[in-house]
């Protein structure tokens, strides 16, 4: 079991079923399962063609993201790899004699994020025409590798923090990030001196390659004007550092070059949130449920909680996946999955005392907490629920009344998964 406190949470058969369905989704996020499908006999078998790795003098990987260590480890088992660089969050336990490992900041970039960017550029500069570089990209890459353009690291950190708390979607956050960076939005691959390909695990709703990891190895389908509109939309134009607003303004006026608008190397999405939902659907059926699947769920947790609750009417099982957003106004502790469960609980509590709802992040980390998400059963006490929600303090609600789900960092990231069921 990936859920560490599975037994203690399984206080009845319905909770056990819900956690079993969630665990199946978490298991399906393992990068090795997806790389095994495309790496065969030292070849990459991809849509549109086969890449024979044996024709290259040397094959390297540059892996960035929460799944970087597991992706590179799997690739090393499945193919002949000569070395490379891995950039992972501090929470990931990673050791290797073959790969240089850099631990950097997430979700806010830090000095090591700058170090990682410089080392990757130096590494790419040393490659020759006989080499192949395989990029292994996963969620979290946008903050793990950072090279600000026209602003300081501190100003980039402040802007990122504001974007994370205002309720902006990942697409919107990454649009702004791309236009404050020297490497995002397809700029990184402009430094290539060898053949290259990018294998991507999607952590964004819709699986847009331009948005995943801020399109680092792809290209950018957004503009400075789009980024400026996003800052205005969330009333951040007077709150972000002045240099950030000035940079956007210069970009809109054409005084700063736009991000690349065409692709330089091939990018392939090898795993998505749907893979998790498919595994959960199969497990639910094995347990005797007739699941309805809500995929690509997104939006504010309050609206999403109501949507999920309403979709459950007349069903015995709803499986959902995607990524919600939270507007942080309180000073409490929590994460989007815990808040989503709490919002669902507020409405589902009116529909009976035998309903279970659970939601977790496939990366095992929900917001700034040490848990992956939460589980709740109608009939469970929801004393002062509004007070906890108003203070963005969902963690302490579940800590007090029970329901925190622990997995530890999973070393992967395919967004969030959840389930609502009635035994």
Secondary structure, DSSP 8 states (H G I E B T S, - for coil): --STTHHHH--SHHHHHHHHHHHHHHHTT-HHHHHTTTEETTEEEETTEEEEGGGSSEEEEEEESTTHHHHHHHHHHHS---EEEEEEETTS----SSEEEEEE-SSS--HHHHHHHHHHHHHHHT--TTEEEEEEE-TTHHHHS--BSSS-HHHHHHHHHHHHHTT--HHHHHHHHHTTBSSTTTTGGGG--SEEEEEEE--STT--TTTGGGGTTS-----HHHHHHHHHHTT-TTTS-HHHHHHHHHHHTTSS-----S-SSEEEEEE-HHHHHHHHHHHHHHTT---EEEEEEEEEHHHHHHHHHHHTTT-SEEEEEEEEE----SS----HHHHHHHHHHHHHGGG-S-EEEEEEETTS--TTSSSSEEEEETTS--TTHHHHHHTT-HHHHHHHHS-EE-----S----EEEEEEE-
